[in-house]
């Protein structure tokens, strides 16, 4: 039996790559608009107030089709993450 060890980051990148390949093969399209819980999951945060703060500051694009329904733009979330990425030396 062979054991392969990966760091957390490498593991999650591998999982992400596998999921993307499966989506491509199955022709699955991801939703452009996601709920607050899904947005928090993508941002790896647990605080609803942080999500609201970023929304109020205009850092993440959102839509409010009804008073109690707030949806977040996944492209905006990805742009926000990329904008805050730090380059290595």
BAMAR-294993 format. One record per residue: residue number from 1; residue in three letters; z, y, x of N, C-alpha, C in turn. Coordinates in pm, 1 decimal, always signed. Last residue first. Layout:
<i:NUM; aa:ala; n_Z:Z; n_Y:Y; n_X:X; ca_Z:Z; ca_Y:Y; ca_X:X; c_Z:Z; c_Y:Y; c_X:X>
...
This chain:
<i:89; aa:unk; n_Z:-333.9; n_Y:+3595.1; n_X:+766.2; ca_Z:-365.8; ca_Y:+3661.2; ca_X:+893.3; c_Z:-469.6; c_Y:+3587.4; c_X:+969.4>
<i:88; aa:unk; n_Z:-438.5; n_Y:+3589.8; n_X:+423.0; ca_Z:-362.4; ca_Y:+3539.5; ca_X:+536.7; c_Z:-410.4; c_Y:+3606.7; c_X:+663.8>
<i:87; aa:unk; n_Z:-420.1; n_Y:+3824.7; n_X:+155.6; ca_Z:-497.1; ca_Y:+3751.1; ca_X:+255.2; c_Z:-406.6; c_Y:+3704.5; c_X:+367.3>
<i:86; aa:unk; n_Z:-273.6; n_Y:+3792.9; n_X:-162.0; ca_Z:-261.1; ca_Y:+3847.9; ca_X:-26.5; c_Z:-341.4; c_Y:+3761.6; c_X:+68.9>
<i:85; aa:unk; n_Z:-353.5; n_Y:+3880.5; n_X:-494.1; ca_Z:-353.1; ca_Y:+3781.2; ca_X:-386.8; c_Z:-348.5; c_Y:+3851.3; c_X:-252.0>
<i:84; aa:unk; n_Z:-386.4; n_Y:+4054.1; n_X:-700.2; ca_Z:-256.2; ca_Y:+4053.5; ca_X:-634.0; c_Z:-244.5; c_Y:+3948.5; c_X:-524.4>
<i:83; aa:unk; n_Z:-638.5; n_Y:+3996.7; n_X:-791.5; ca_Z:-611.8; ca_Y:+4132.1; ca_X:-742.5; c_Z:-481.7; c_Y:+4137.0; c_X:-663.6>
<i:82; aa:unk; n_Z:-603.8; n_Y:+3736.6; n_X:-889.1; ca_Z:-685.2; ca_Y:+3759.0; ca_X:-769.7; c_Z:-658.0; c_Y:+3896.3; c_X:-708.0>
<i:81; aa:unk; n_Z:-446.2; n_Y:+3792.6; n_X:-1117.3; ca_Z:-394.7; ca_Y:+3705.3; ca_X:-1011.9; c_Z:-470.5; c_Y:+3730.1; c_X:-881.1>
<i:80; aa:unk; n_Z:-625.6; n_Y:+3954.9; n_X:-1260.1; ca_Z:-493.8; ca_Y:+4005.9; ca_X:-1222.4; c_Z:-435.8; c_Y:+3924.0; c_X:-1107.5>
<i:79; aa:unk; n_Z:-835.6; n_Y:+3775.7; n_X:-1305.5; ca_Z:-859.6; ca_Y:+3897.2; ca_X:-1227.4; c_Z:-728.1; c_Y:+3955.0; c_X:-1175.5>
<i:78; aa:unk; n_Z:-704.0; n_Y:+3591.0; n_X:-1471.9; ca_Z:-755.0; ca_Y:+3547.5; ca_X:-1341.5; c_Z:-780.8; c_Y:+3667.7; c_X:-1250.4>
<i:77; aa:unk; n_Z:-656.1; n_Y:+3761.8; n_X:-1691.0; ca_Z:-543.3; ca_Y:+3698.3; ca_X:-1621.8; c_Z:-587.4; c_Y:+3654.2; c_X:-1481.8>
<i:76; aa:unk; n_Z:-916.1; n_Y:+3822.0; n_X:-1766.0; ca_Z:-828.4; ca_Y:+3930.2; ca_X:-1724.4; c_Z:-708.4; c_Y:+3875.9; c_X:-1646.8>
<i:75; aa:unk; n_Z:-998.1; n_Y:+3571.5; n_X:-1849.0; ca_Z:-1064.8; ca_Y:+3633.1; ca_X:-1734.3; c_Z:-979.8; c_Y:+3747.0; c_X:-1678.1>
<i:74; aa:unk; n_Z:-836.8; n_Y:+3532.6; n_X:-2074.7; ca_Z:-815.8; ca_Y:+3449.2; ca_X:-1955.8; c_Z:-883.6; c_Y:+3508.0; c_X:-1832.4>
<i:73; aa:unk; n_Z:-676.6; n_Y:+3766.0; n_X:-2268.0; ca_Z:-806.9; ca_Y:+3734.2; ca_X:-2211.0; c_Z:-786.9; c_Y:+3656.8; c_X:-2079.8>
<i:72; aa:unk; n_Z:-446.5; n_Y:+3679.3; n_X:-2523.9; ca_Z:-471.0; ca_Y:+3731.6; ca_X:-2389.7; c_Z:-603.3; c_Y:+3678.9; c_X:-2336.3>
<i:71; aa:unk; n_Z:-331.2; n_Y:+3784.7; n_X:-2843.9; ca_Z:-408.0; ca_Y:+3691.8; ca_X:-2762.0; c_Z:-442.2; c_Y:+3759.3; c_X:-2629.6>
<i:70; aa:unk; n_Z:-90.4; n_Y:+3803.7; n_X:-3086.7; ca_Z:-140.6; ca_Y:+3867.9; ca_X:-2965.1; c_Z:-206.9; c_Y:+3760.5; c_X:-2881.2>
<i:69; aa:unk; n_Z:+10.5; n_Y:+3849.2; n_X:-3404.3; ca_Z:-75.8; ca_Y:+3762.5; ca_X:-3323.8; c_Z:-130.7; c_Y:+3843.2; c_X:-3206.6>
<i:68; aa:unk; n_Z:+139.3; n_Y:+4011.3; n_X:-3581.6; ca_Z:+221.2; ca_Y:+3921.0; ca_X:-3501.7; c_Z:+140.2; c_Y:+3825.2; c_X:-3415.1>
<i:67; aa:unk; n_Z:-78.4; n_Y:+4165.2; n_X:-3691.1; ca_Z:+42.8; ca_Y:+4227.9; ca_X:-3640.6; c_Z:+122.5; c_Y:+4137.7; c_X:-3546.2>
<i:66; aa:unk; n_Z:-393.1; n_Y:+4042.6; n_X:-3562.5; ca_Z:-294.7; ca_Y:+4060.7; ca_X:-3669.1; c_Z:-167.0; c_Y:+4112.4; c_X:-3607.4>
<i:65; aa:unk; n_Z:-536.0; n_Y:+4069.0; n_X:-3326.2; ca_Z:-609.3; ca_Y:+4061.6; ca_X:-3453.1; c_Z:-520.3; c_Y:+4076.0; c_X:-3576.3>
<i:64; aa:unk; n_Z:-511.2; n_Y:+4206.4; n_X:-3048.8; ca_Z:-410.3; ca_Y:+4185.8; ca_X:-3152.1; c_Z:-479.0; c_Y:+4185.2; c_X:-3289.2>
<i:63; aa:unk; n_Z:-577.3; n_Y:+4119.3; n_X:-2713.8; ca_Z:-628.8; ca_Y:+4152.4; ca_X:-2845.8; c_Z:-518.8; c_Y:+4123.0; c_X:-2946.8>
<i:62; aa:unk; n_Z:-567.3; n_Y:+4232.6; n_X:-2369.1; ca_Z:-522.1; ca_Y:+4155.4; ca_X:-2483.5; c_Z:-589.8; c_Y:+4201.4; c_X:-2610.8>
<i:61; aa:unk; n_Z:-559.4; n_Y:+4231.0; n_X:-2012.6; ca_Z:-630.8; ca_Y:+4264.1; ca_X:-2136.4; c_Z:-582.9; c_Y:+4173.8; c_X:-2250.0>
<i:60; aa:unk; n_Z:-315.1; n_Y:+4343.5; n_X:-1796.6; ca_Z:-375.6; ca_Y:+4225.5; ca_X:-1857.9; c_Z:-434.6; c_Y:+4265.5; c_X:-1992.3>
<i:59; aa:unk; n_Z:-238.4; n_Y:+4596.6; n_X:-1728.8; ca_Z:-275.3; ca_Y:+4506.3; ca_X:-1620.2; c_Z:-343.4; c_Y:+4380.5; c_X:-1671.6>
<i:58; aa:unk; n_Z:-135.3; n_Y:+4785.7; n_X:-1898.5; ca_Z:-280.2; ca_Y:+4770.7; ca_X:-1892.4; c_Z:-327.3; c_Y:+4678.8; c_X:-1781.3>
<i:57; aa:unk; n_Z:+128.9; n_Y:+4798.8; n_X:-1944.8; ca_Z:+80.4; ca_Y:+4875.6; ca_X:-1829.6; c_Z:-71.3; c_Y:+4865.7; c_X:-1813.4>
<i:56; aa:unk; n_Z:+155.5; n_Y:+4617.0; n_X:-2152.3; ca_Z:+175.4; ca_Y:+4759.2; ca_X:-2180.3; c_Z:+124.1; c_Y:+4848.9; c_X:-2067.8>
<i:55; aa:unk; n_Z:+115.3; n_Y:+4379.4; n_X:-2006.5; ca_Z:+24.1; ca_Y:+4414.5; ca_X:-2115.3; c_Z:+32.4; c_Y:+4564.9; c_X:-2142.4>
<i:54; aa:unk; n_Z:+333.6; n_Y:+4384.0; n_X:-1838.2; ca_Z:+199.7; ca_Y:+4385.7; ca_X:-1779.1; c_Z:+95.2; c_Y:+4423.8; c_X:-1882.1>
<i:53; aa:unk; n_Z:+535.5; n_Y:+4370.3; n_X:-2036.3; ca_Z:+528.9; ca_Y:+4484.3; ca_X:-1944.2; c_Z:+389.2; c_Y:+4495.7; c_X:-1883.7>
<i:52; aa:unk; n_Z:+485.0; n_Y:+4120.7; n_X:-2153.7; ca_Z:+469.4; ca_Y:+4242.1; ca_X:-2233.5; c_Z:+457.2; c_Y:+4365.1; c_X:-2144.0>
<i:51; aa:unk; n_Z:+548.3; n_Y:+3956.2; n_X:-1934.2; ca_Z:+414.4; ca_Y:+3951.3; ca_X:-1992.2; c_Z:+387.7; c_Y:+4077.8; c_X:-2073.5>
<i:50; aa:unk; n_Z:+817.5; n_Y:+4024.1; n_X:-1909.3; ca_Z:+725.0; ca_Y:+4051.4; ca_X:-1798.1; c_Z:+582.0; c_Y:+4052.6; c_X:-1849.2>
<i:49; aa:unk; n_Z:+916.5; n_Y:+3927.3; n_X:-2149.6; ca_Z:+922.0; ca_Y:+4072.0; ca_X:-2125.1; c_Z:+830.8; c_Y:+4110.7; c_X:-2007.9>
<i:48; aa:unk; n_Z:+897.1; n_Y:+3656.5; n_X:-2127.8; ca_Z:+806.2; ca_Y:+3723.3; ca_X:-2222.3; c_Z:+804.1; c_Y:+3873.3; c_X:-2198.7>
<i:47; aa:unk; n_Z:+917.5; n_Y:+3475.9; n_X:-1835.0; ca_Z:+971.8; ca_Y:+3590.2; ca_X:-1907.5; c_Z:+867.1; c_Y:+3655.0; c_X:-1998.6>
<i:46; aa:unk; n_Z:+807.3; n_Y:+3291.6; n_X:-1675.1; ca_Z:+884.4; ca_Y:+3240.7; ca_X:-1788.3; c_Z:+936.6; c_Y:+3353.2; c_X:-1876.9>
<i:45; aa:unk; n_Z:+488.0; n_Y:+3239.5; n_X:-1511.2; ca_Z:+607.8; ca_Y:+3319.3; ca_X:-1538.9; c_Z:+678.4; c_Y:+3260.1; c_X:-1660.2>
<i:44; aa:unk; n_Z:+229.6; n_Y:+3155.7; n_X:-1438.7; ca_Z:+347.8; ca_Y:+3090.4; ca_X:-1380.7; c_Z:+472.3; c_Y:+3177.9; c_X:-1393.1>
<i:43; aa:unk; n_Z:+5.8; n_Y:+3235.7; n_X:-1564.2; ca_Z:+63.2; ca_Y:+3330.3; ca_X:-1469.7; c_Z:+184.6; c_Y:+3273.9; c_X:-1396.4>
<i:42; aa:unk; n_Z:-34.5; n_Y:+3021.0; n_X:-1734.8; ca_Z:-136.9; ca_Y:+3051.3; ca_X:-1635.0; c_Z:-82.7; c_Y:+3143.8; c_X:-1526.1>
<i:41; aa:unk; n_Z:+197.5; n_Y:+3049.2; n_X:-1891.3; ca_Z:+177.9; ca_Y:+2928.3; ca_X:-1812.0; c_Z:+75.5; c_Y:+2953.3; c_X:-1701.3>
<i:40; aa:unk; n_Z:+147.9; n_Y:+3289.7; n_X:-2016.0; ca_Z:+263.7; ca_Y:+3278.5; ca_X:-1927.3; c_Z:+250.3; c_Y:+3156.7; c_X:-1837.2>
<i:39; aa:unk; n_Z:-72.4; n_Y:+3212.7; n_X:-2169.3; ca_Z:-88.1; ca_Y:+3316.7; ca_X:-2067.6; c_Z:+26.3; c_Y:+3309.6; c_X:-1966.7>
<i:38; aa:unk; n_Z:+47.6; n_Y:+3029.6; n_X:-2341.4; ca_Z:-56.0; ca_Y:+2982.6; ca_X:-2249.5; c_Z:-78.4; c_Y:+3083.5; c_X:-2136.8>
<i:37; aa:unk; n_Z:+219.2; n_Y:+3206.4; n_X:-2476.5; ca_Z:+274.5; ca_Y:+3093.2; ca_X:-2402.3; c_Z:+174.0; c_Y:+3039.6; c_X:-2300.8>
<i:36; aa:unk; n_Z:+33.6; n_Y:+3380.2; n_X:-2598.5; ca_Z:+128.7; ca_Y:+3430.1; ca_X:-2499.6; c_Z:+186.6; c_Y:+3318.7; c_X:-2414.7>
<i:35; aa:unk; n_Z:-289.8; n_Y:+3213.3; n_X:-2622.1; ca_Z:-162.8; ca_Y:+3263.9; ca_X:-2674.9; c_Z:-75.0; c_Y:+3316.4; c_X:-2561.5>
<i:34; aa:unk; n_Z:-618.6; n_Y:+3323.5; n_X:-2517.0; ca_Z:-508.3; ca_Y:+3228.2; ca_X:-2523.2; c_Z:-382.5; c_Y:+3296.3; c_X:-2576.4>
<i:33; aa:unk; n_Z:-967.0; n_Y:+3337.5; n_X:-2510.6; ca_Z:-844.8; ca_Y:+3401.5; ca_X:-2557.1; c_Z:-736.0; c_Y:+3297.0; c_X:-2574.6>
<i:32; aa:unk; n_Z:-1153.8; n_Y:+3157.4; n_X:-2423.9; ca_Z:-1144.5; ca_Y:+3286.0; ca_X:-2354.3; c_Z:-1013.7; c_Y:+3354.8; c_X:-2389.3>
<i:31; aa:unk; n_Z:-1106.4; n_Y:+2813.6; n_X:-2375.7; ca_Z:-1095.4; ca_Y:+2929.6; ca_X:-2463.0; c_Z:-1085.6; c_Y:+3056.5; c_X:-2380.8>
<i:30; aa:unk; n_Z:-1349.3; n_Y:+2620.6; n_X:-2193.8; ca_Z:-1212.6; ca_Y:+2668.2; ca_X:-2216.2; c_Z:-1215.2; c_Y:+2792.7; c_X:-2304.4>
<i:29; aa:unk; n_Z:-1563.0; n_Y:+2359.6; n_X:-2289.7; ca_Z:-1551.5; ca_Y:+2502.2; ca_X:-2259.3; c_Z:-1408.3; c_Y:+2546.4; c_X:-2287.5>
<i:28; aa:unk; n_Z:-1683.4; n_Y:+2060.1; n_X:-2173.6; ca_Z:-1571.6; ca_Y:+2126.1; ca_X:-2242.1; c_Z:-1565.6; c_Y:+2271.1; c_X:-2195.3>
<i:27; aa:unk; n_Z:-1860.9; n_Y:+1862.5; n_X:-2080.4; ca_Z:-1912.0; ca_Y:+1984.9; ca_X:-2141.6; c_Z:-1805.9; c_Y:+2057.1; c_X:-2223.8>
<i:26; aa:unk; n_Z:-1774.4; n_Y:+1655.8; n_X:-1931.2; ca_Z:-1759.5; ca_Y:+1639.5; ca_X:-2075.9; c_Z:-1812.3; c_Y:+1760.6; c_X:-2152.8>
<i:25; aa:unk; n_Z:-1818.2; n_Y:+1756.0; n_X:-1675.6; ca_Z:-1886.5; ca_Y:+1632.9; ca_X:-1717.6; c_Z:-1883.4; c_Y:+1615.0; c_X:-1868.2>
<i:24; aa:unk; n_Z:-1649.4; n_Y:+1982.8; n_X:-1678.7; ca_Z:-1793.5; ca_Y:+1996.9; ca_X:-1656.8; c_Z:-1869.6; c_Y:+1873.9; c_X:-1705.9>
<i:23; aa:unk; n_Z:-1398.3; n_Y:+1861.4; n_X:-1715.3; ca_Z:-1449.5; ca_Y:+1955.2; ca_X:-1815.4; c_Z:-1600.5; c_Y:+1971.0; c_X:-1803.3>
<i:22; aa:unk; n_Z:-1382.5; n_Y:+1719.3; n_X:-1474.7; ca_Z:-1385.5; ca_Y:+1646.1; ca_X:-1602.2; c_Z:-1440.2; c_Y:+1736.5; c_X:-1712.5>
<i:21; aa:unk; n_Z:-1372.2; n_Y:+1934.1; n_X:-1296.1; ca_Z:-1484.6; ca_Y:+1839.3; ca_X:-1290.0; c_Z:-1496.6; c_Y:+1758.9; c_X:-1419.3>
<i:20; aa:unk; n_Z:-1128.7; n_Y:+2052.4; n_X:-1373.4; ca_Z:-1254.2; ca_Y:+2127.5; ca_X:-1384.1; c_Z:-1375.3; c_Y:+2033.7; c_X:-1380.9>
<i:19; aa:unk; n_Z:-949.3; n_Y:+1845.5; n_X:-1307.1; ca_Z:-962.9; ca_Y:+1889.6; ca_X:-1446.3; c_Z:-1094.1; c_Y:+1964.3; c_X:-1466.1>
<i:18; aa:unk; n_Z:-982.6; n_Y:+1841.1; n_X:-1027.5; ca_Z:-1013.0; ca_Y:+1722.4; ca_X:-1108.3; c_Z:-1036.2; c_Y:+1762.1; c_X:-1254.0>
<i:17; aa:unk; n_Z:-890.0; n_Y:+2098.9; n_X:-959.8; ca_Z:-1027.8; ca_Y:+2058.9; ca_X:-929.6; c_Z:-1070.6; c_Y:+1938.7; c_X:-1013.4>
<i:16; aa:unk; n_Z:-621.0; n_Y:+2080.1; n_X:-1040.9; ca_Z:-709.4; ca_Y:+2180.6; ca_X:-1101.2; c_Z:-856.0; c_Y:+2142.3; c_X:-1080.8>
<i:15; aa:unk; n_Z:-533.4; n_Y:+1880.6; n_X:-864.2; ca_Z:-530.3; ca_Y:+1857.1; ca_X:-1008.8; c_Z:-625.7; c_Y:+1953.3; c_X:-1079.5>
<i:14; aa:unk; n_Z:-564.4; n_Y:+2022.3; n_X:-621.9; ca_Z:-637.1; ca_Y:+1898.0; ca_X:-645.3; c_Z:-645.5; c_Y:+1867.7; c_X:-794.5>
<i:13; aa:unk; n_Z:-382.5; n_Y:+2227.5; n_X:-660.1; ca_Z:-523.8; ca_Y:+2260.7; ca_X:-641.3; c_Z:-611.3; c_Y:+2137.9; c_X:-666.4>
<i:12; aa:unk; n_Z:-147.7; n_Y:+2078.9; n_X:-671.5; ca_Z:-192.5; ca_Y:+2147.9; ca_X:-791.5; c_Z:-337.5; c_Y:+2193.7; c_X:-780.1>
<i:11; aa:unk; n_Z:-140.6; n_Y:+1982.1; n_X:-403.6; ca_Z:-140.8; ca_Y:+1890.6; ca_X:-516.9; c_Z:-197.0; c_Y:+1958.7; c_X:-641.4>
<i:10; aa:unk; n_Z:-125.3; n_Y:+2215.0; n_X:-254.4; ca_Z:-242.4; ca_Y:+2129.1; ca_X:-239.5; c_Z:-254.0; c_Y:+2033.2; c_X:-357.4>
<i:9; aa:unk; n_Z:+129.9; n_Y:+2305.1; n_X:-338.9; ca_Z:+10.7; ca_Y:+2386.6; ca_X:-361.3; c_Z:-116.2; c_Y:+2301.5; c_X:-354.8>
<i:8; aa:unk; n_Z:+304.3; n_Y:+2095.4; n_X:-252.2; ca_Z:+290.6; ca_Y:+2133.6; ca_X:-393.7; c_Z:+159.4; c_Y:+2205.5; c_X:-420.3>
<i:7; aa:unk; n_Z:+147.6; n_Y:+1879.5; n_X:-10.5; ca_Z:+234.4; ca_Y:+1991.5; ca_X:-44.9; c_Z:+207.6; c_Y:+2029.0; c_X:-189.8>
<i:6; aa:unk; n_Z:+128.7; n_Y:+1522.7; n_X:-25.2; ca_Z:+65.5; ca_Y:+1654.2; ca_X:-36.1; c_Z:+171.8; c_Y:+1760.2; c_X:-60.5>
<i:5; aa:unk; n_Z:+85.7; n_Y:+1199.2; n_X:+103.0; ca_Z:+177.7; ca_Y:+1309.5; ca_X:+74.2; c_Z:+99.5; c_Y:+1440.8; c_X:+73.4>
<i:4; aa:unk; n_Z:+6.3; n_Y:+877.1; n_X:+11.4; ca_Z:-50.6; ca_Y:+1005.4; ca_X:+52.2; c_Z:+46.5; c_Y:+1114.7; c_X:+10.0>
<i:3; aa:unk; n_Z:+42.7; n_Y:+545.8; n_X:+110.0; ca_Z:+104.4; ca_Y:+659.9; ca_X:+43.3; c_Z:+44.0; c_Y:+787.8; c_X:+99.6>
<i:2; aa:unk; n_Z:-81.9; n_Y:+221.9; n_X:+52.8; ca_Z:-93.4; ca_Y:+344.5; ca_X:+129.8; c_Z:-36.5; c_Y:+460.4; c_X:+47.7>
<i:1; aa:unk; n_Z:+0.0; n_Y:-118.0; n_X:+83.9; ca_Z:+0.0; ca_Y:+0.0; ca_X:+0.0; c_Z:+0.0; c_Y:+124.7; c_X:+88.7>
